[in-house]
Amino acid sequence: MWDFSFGKSVGMILRTLPFIVLRLVVYVGIAVAYIFAVGIGAFIGFGLGHLWSSPDAPLGGAFWGGLIGFGVTSALLYLAREYLLYLVKAAHIAVLVEIMDGHPVPAGQTQIGYGADFVKTHFAESSILFGVDQIVKAVLRIIFRTINFFAMFLPIPALQNLLRLAEAVVRMSLTYVDEVILAYLIRTRTTNPWQTAEDGLVLYAQNYQHFLKNAVWLSIFMWLTTLLIFIFLLGPVGALVWMFPVHNAGLGAFVLALIFAVALKKALLEPLAIASLMQVFFKTIEGQRPDPEWSARLSQTSGKFRELAQKAAGWMPRPPQNPAKPV
C-alpha cells in the first residue's frame, strides 16, 4: 500500500517536540487571530448598522464587518508568509533531515535555534528560499498536467464525477511535495539552491507514480483525521458558543470548529506527512541521476522550470551569514 514506516515518522516527530509546540503556537494563534478579527469587525459593523434606517442593516453591517476583518487578517498573513516559511517550516524540516540521517541534534528550546541557524547557513536570504518554494509549487502543478495521471481511464460519462474526485485527491496530495524538495535541498547541503531544486523536481517527475501513490494515501489519512478532529471539537466549541448571545450559534460553532481543526492539522499532521514522504523520496532516488529526457520535457512545458534553470545557471554562491552551531 505505502512505502514508509509510520512508526518511524511518529518517532521523528516526537524527537522534534519543540517545533511541534512552536507550530501549535503559530497555527492556533493564527486561528485565534482570525476569530478576533472577524468578531471585532462584525461587532463594529453591527454597531454602524444601527445608523441606517433599514431593519436588516445591523445584520448586514455585521456580515460586511466580519468579512473585512477576515480580509485584513489574510492580507497580514500573506505578508508574513515568507517569514513563517523561513523560520518555522524550513527549520523544522532541517532538523527532521538530521534526525532521519542519524545526526545528533540538541533537545529543548535550543533545537529551534539550531534549525533556524542551519537554514540561514544554506539560504542566506529568506527571499531565496521563498522564491525556490514558489517556483517548485508552480512546476509541480505542471508535472501533474504533463503526466496526465488519469489518461489511462476511458472517458466513460458515468465515471467522470468519480475521476474528478480522484483528481482532486491527487492534486491535494501535491501539497507536501514542495516540502520534500526543500528537504532534498537541505540534505544535499546545496551551494546552488536553484540547481538542486531543478534536480529534485526532475527526480520527482521520473518517479512520479511511486511518489503519487504514497502521497495520495497520506492525503486521505490527513483529511480523514482532520474530519475526526472537527467532529470531536464540535461539542466543546458548540457549548462555548451557546454561552454567548450570538445570532445563528450553530453556524458559528461549525466555523470555529473547522478553523481549529485545520489549525491542528497544520500543526500536528503536516509534519507527520512530510516525515513520511521524506522516507519515500530519499529511498527511491538513492543512486539515481536526473533524467535528461524529463528535464527537456519539463523545459518544453513549463516556463517556471525554464526560469529555475536560468536562475541556476546565473547563481553566484554567497558566504553564509550565520553558520549553524555545532552540536
N, C-alpha and C positions, 0 to 999 in steps of 0.2 A: 504493500500500500504506500508507505512512505519510507524514506531512506535516511532518517535521522533518529537519534536516540532522544526521546522525550525526557527521560531521566537525566541525561547529560545536560540538556538545555536548562532544566529546572536547577540543577546543581550550579551551572554557570551563573544563572540569575541570582541564586541565593548568595553567591560569593560577591555580588555587587549590590548588596543591600543599601549602602549609602546612596547609590544612584537611584534605586527604586524609591527610596524616601524622597529624594530630590524631585523625581518625576511626579510623585504623588503631590508634592507641594506645588509644583508648577502647573500641572494639568487640573487638579482640583481647584487651585487658585484661579485659573482661567475660567472654570465653570462658575465659581462664585462671583467673579468679576462680571460675567455675562448676566447673572441673575440680578446683581445690584444695579447694573447699568439699565437693564430693561425695566426693573422695578421703579427706579428713580425716574426714568423717562416716562413711564406710564403714570406715575403719581403726578408729575408736573403737567403732563398732557391732560390728565383728568381735571386738575385744578383750572387750567386755562380753558378747558371746555365749558366750564360754568359761565365764562364771559359771553358765550354765544347764546342766542335765544332758543336754538333748537334743543329739544329734549334728549336727542341722541348725541349731542355734541360732546358731553363728558366722556362717554364710552369711546367715541371716535378719537377724541384727543388722547385718551389712554393708549389706544392702539398705535397711533402715529408716534406718540412719545416713546413707547416701548420699542418700536421699530427703529427710531433714531438712536436710542441707547444701544441697541444691538449693532447698528451700523458703525457707530463711533468705536465701540469695543473691538469690532472686527478690523477696523482700519488701524487701530493701535497695535493689535496683534500682528497684522500684516507687516507693519514697520519693524516689529521686534523679531520677525521670523528668522532673520539671518543670525541674530544673537543667540536665539534659542537653539538653532541647529548647531552653531559653533561650540557652545559651552555645555549643552545638555546631551543632545543626541550623539554627536561625534565623539565626545569624551567618553560616554558610556560604551560606545562601540569599540573604542580603542582599548579599554580595559577588558572587554569581553574577548577581543582578539588575543590579548596577552594571556588570559586565563585559558583559552582554548589551546594555545600553543605550549602551555605548561610553564609560562614565565611567572616569576613571583610578582605580586602587586601588593601594595600596602592595604591595610584594613582601615575601617573607620572613615572619618571625615577626610583624612589625607588622600584617600582613594580618588575623590573628586578632583582635588588639586593635581594629583598625578595624571589623571586622564586629560584634564584641560591643558597641562603643560606638554603632554605628549602630542596633542593635536597642534598646538601652537608651534611645536618644533618642526612639523612637517607641512603645516599650512600657515605661513607667517601672517597672512591676512585672511580674515573671515570671508571677505568678498570672493576670494579664490575658491574656497571650499563651497560657498553658496552657489557660485557660478557653475562649478562642476556638477553639483547636485541637480541644478535646474536643467542643464543640458542632458544629463543622464536620464532624467524623467521623460524629457521630450523624445529622446531616442528610443526608450523602452516602448513608448506608445507606437512609434513607427515599426519597431520589431514585431509588435503584436499584429499590426496590419499586414506586415510583409509575410509572416509565416502563414497567415490565413489558416489559423488553427482549425476552423470549422469547415474548411473546404471538403473534408472527407465525407461530410454528411450530404445526402441527397436533398435537394430543395423541395421536400415534401411539405405542402402547406400546413398540415396538421402538426408538424414538428417545429414550425417557425417560432412559436412562443417559447417552447422549451429551449430551443437553441439560443434565443435572445437572453433567456435567463442564465444559461450556461456561459454565454459570452460575458455577461455582466459579472459573474463569479470570477472568471479568469481575469478580467480587467481589474477587479478588486484585488486579486492576488498579486498583481504587479506592484501594489503599494509598498511592499517591503523590499523589493529587489534593489532599489537605489541605495538603501542602507547596506545591502550586501556588497554592492560595488564599492561603497565607501570603506567597508571593512577590508576589501581587497587592496585599496589604496594604502590603508594603514598597515596592513600586514606586509606588503612588499617594501615598506619604508621608502615610498616613492620620492624621487627628486624632481619628477615632472608629472604633476597630478593629472594634467590633460592627457598625456600619452598613456599613463596607466589606466585612466578611466576608459580610454578608447580600447585598450587591450581587454579590459574587463568586460566591456559591452560585447565585443566580438566573441569572447569565450562564453558569455551567457547565450548569445544567439546560436552558436554552433552546438549548444547542448540544451536548447530551449525546452524540448519535450520532457527531459528529465527534471528540469527545474520547475516547469509549469505544474507537473503532477504533484510535487511536494507543496508548491505554493498554494494550489487550489485546496488541498486537504487542510493546510494551515488556515487559510482564509475562512473555510467553512467552520472549522473549530473556533476561530476567533469570534465570528459573528453569532454562533450558537451560544457561546459562553457569555457574550455581551447581552444577548437576549435574556439569558437566565439572570444575570446581574440586574437588568432592567426590571424584570418581574419581581425579583427579591426587594428592590428598592421602592416599588410602587406602594407597598404597605406603609412603611415608616414615613416616606415623603408625603403620601396622601394624608396621613394622620396629622403631620405638621402643617400642611396647607389648610386643612379644615379648621385649625385653631384660629385662623385669621379670617376676618370678614371680607373675603375677596369674591369677585364675580367669576363664576364658572371655575370652581375649585378643582373639579375633575380634570379639566384640560390643563390647569396649572400643575397639578400633580404629575400628569403624564409627561409634560415638557420637562419639568425638573428632574424626574427620574431618568428620562432619556439623556439629558445633559450630563448627569453624574455617571451614568453607565458608560457613555462614550469617554468621559474623562478617565474612568478606571481602566477602560480598555487600553487607552494610550499609555497610561502609567504602568500597568501590570502585565498586560497581554502582549503588547507590541514587542517589548524586549525578548519575550519568550519566542515569538515568531522569528525575530532577527537571529537569535542564537541558533535556532533550528535550521534556518536557511543557510547560515554560515557553514554549518557542518556539511550540508549537501553540496554547496558551491565549491568549497575548498577540496573536498574529497573527489568531486567529479573532475575538476580541471587539473588535478595533480598530474604533472608530466606533460600537459598539453601546451600547444602554442596557438596563438590566434590564427585562424584560417584566413588566408588572403582572399579567398572567394567570398566569404561572409563580409569581410571588410569592404570589398568592392561593391557587394550587394547593398550594404548599408549606405555607402557613399552615394550610390545612384538614387536611393530612395529618400534619404534624409539630409536636409540642409543643415540640421543641427549636428549631425555626425560629421559633415564636412567642416563645420565650424570648429568642432572639437579637434579634428585633425590639424586645422590651421593653427589653432592655439598651441597644440602640442609641438608643431614644427617651430613656432616662434617663441617658445618658452625659454626664458633665461633664469637659471637657478638662482635663488636668493638665499643668503645666510639666515639660519633660524634666529628668531628674535628672543625666544625664551626656551632654551633647551630643557628637555624633560629631566627631572631629578632622578638619579639612580636610586634603586630600592636598596 
